[in-house]
Amino acid sequence: MTTLKLYDLDPSGNCYKVRLLLAMLDLDYERVPTDSTAGETQTPEFKRLNPRGQIPVLTDGETVIWDSMAILVYLARCYGDESWLPSDALGEARVMQWLAVSENELLYGLARARVTVLFNRPFDLEQCHKDARPGVEAMEQRLGAHQWLAAEHPTIADLACYPYVSLADVGRFSLEPYPAVRSWLTRVEGLAGWVPMLG
């Protein structure tokens, strides 16, 4: 019987990156659809799981982990092999660099551009594209010489960065100038266990 339970929402890129790793690790888990747009993350019950009132949240028996980056680290350490998150200082630091990109340029740039177009959120689309560009350019530079972001094999860095980059066109951000990034998207989608985004 599975002990893993994921509170998530289909269209959320941050939730999707967790579902990707769960699928690639071939882990059974129970999904608990939680609609943050309908206030379901602001209830007292949910805030006992995550005081920040955000999804995703993962429970593993009595253990509760919130924040997509923290969940990726937890799953990689507990259920994956070292390839997903190296334990040496340099290897781990290289993964963390790209996790930072996923939570900064890609989130404030590409993710915000997407919700601006899809859900009419009040962000400035041009500013979102400007915010995204340094992160995507850094990825292009790295991927022009390497197959993967943080190592010579896929890590959680690739899964963290993948969702919002793969959805860049939804936010009207063109990946045309970034051939190495486009090739990398194809490589991620060729990994064993890859699943498409829901919703």
ChimeraX attribute file (.defattr): number of C-alpha atoms within 10 A of each C-alpha:
attribute: neighborCount
match mode: 1-to-1
recipient: residues
	/A:1	5
	/A:2	10
	/A:3	12
	/A:4	18
	/A:5	17
	/A:6	24
	/A:7	21
	/A:8	24
	/A:9	21
	/A:10	15
	/A:11	12
	/A:12	19
	/A:13	24
	/A:14	24
	/A:15	22
	/A:16	25
	/A:17	25
	/A:18	26
	/A:19	26
	/A:20	22
	/A:21	24
	/A:22	23
	/A:23	16
	/A:24	15
	/A:25	17
	/A:26	13
	/A:27	14
	/A:28	13
	/A:29	18
	/A:30	13
	/A:31	14
	/A:32	14
	/A:33	14
	/A:34	20
	/A:35	17
	/A:36	16
	/A:37	9
	/A:38	8
	/A:39	10
	/A:40	17
	/A:41	23
	/A:42	17
	/A:43	11
	/A:44	12
	/A:45	11
	/A:46	18
	/A:47	14
	/A:48	12
	/A:49	20
	/A:50	20
	/A:51	14
	/A:52	13
	/A:53	19
	/A:54	21
	/A:55	25
	/A:56	29
	/A:57	24
	/A:58	29
	/A:59	18
	/A:60	14
	/A:61	10
	/A:62	7
	/A:63	10
	/A:64	15
	/A:65	19
	/A:66	20
	/A:67	17
	/A:68	22
	/A:69	21
	/A:70	14
	/A:71	22
	/A:72	26
	/A:73	17
	/A:74	15
	/A:75	22
	/A:76	21
	/A:77	16
	/A:78	10
	/A:79	14
	/A:80	18
	/A:81	12
	/A:82	13
	/A:83	16
	/A:84	26
	/A:85	26
	/A:86	20
	/A:87	12
	/A:88	9
	/A:89	8
	/A:90	10
	/A:91	14
	/A:92	17
	/A:93	15
	/A:94	16
	/A:95	21
	/A:96	18
	/A:97	13
	/A:98	21
	/A:99	21
	/A:100	17
	/A:101	21
	/A:102	28
	/A:103	17
	/A:104	16
	/A:105	21
	/A:106	29
	/A:107	23
	/A:108	19
	/A:109	31
	/A:110	33
	/A:111	27
	/A:112	25
	/A:113	33
	/A:114	24
	/A:115	16
	/A:116	19
	/A:117	15
	/A:118	11
	/A:119	9
	/A:120	10
	/A:121	13
	/A:122	11
	/A:123	16
	/A:124	13
	/A:125	21
	/A:126	13
	/A:127	13
	/A:128	23
	/A:129	23
	/A:130	16
	/A:131	20
	/A:132	25
	/A:133	16
	/A:134	15
	/A:135	22
	/A:136	22
	/A:137	14
	/A:138	15
	/A:139	20
	/A:140	20
	/A:141	15
	/A:142	16
	/A:143	20
	/A:144	16
	/A:145	10
	/A:146	15
	/A:147	18
	/A:148	20
	/A:149	26
	/A:150	26
	/A:151	19
	/A:152	10
	/A:153	12
	/A:154	18
	/A:155	21
	/A:156	27
	/A:157	27
	/A:158	23
	/A:159	22
	/A:160	28
	/A:161	26
	/A:162	22
	/A:163	24
	/A:164	25
	/A:165	25
	/A:166	20
	/A:167	17
	/A:168	20
	/A:169	15
	/A:170	18
	/A:171	22
	/A:172	16
	/A:173	21
	/A:174	11
	/A:175	15
	/A:176	10
	/A:177	10
	/A:178	16
	/A:179	13
	/A:180	19
	/A:181	26
	/A:182	16
	/A:183	13
	/A:184	22
	/A:185	17
	/A:186	11
	/A:187	13
	/A:188	17
	/A:189	14
	/A:190	11
	/A:191	11
	/A:192	11
	/A:193	14
	/A:194	16
	/A:195	16
	/A:196	11
	/A:197	17
	/A:198	11
	/A:199	7
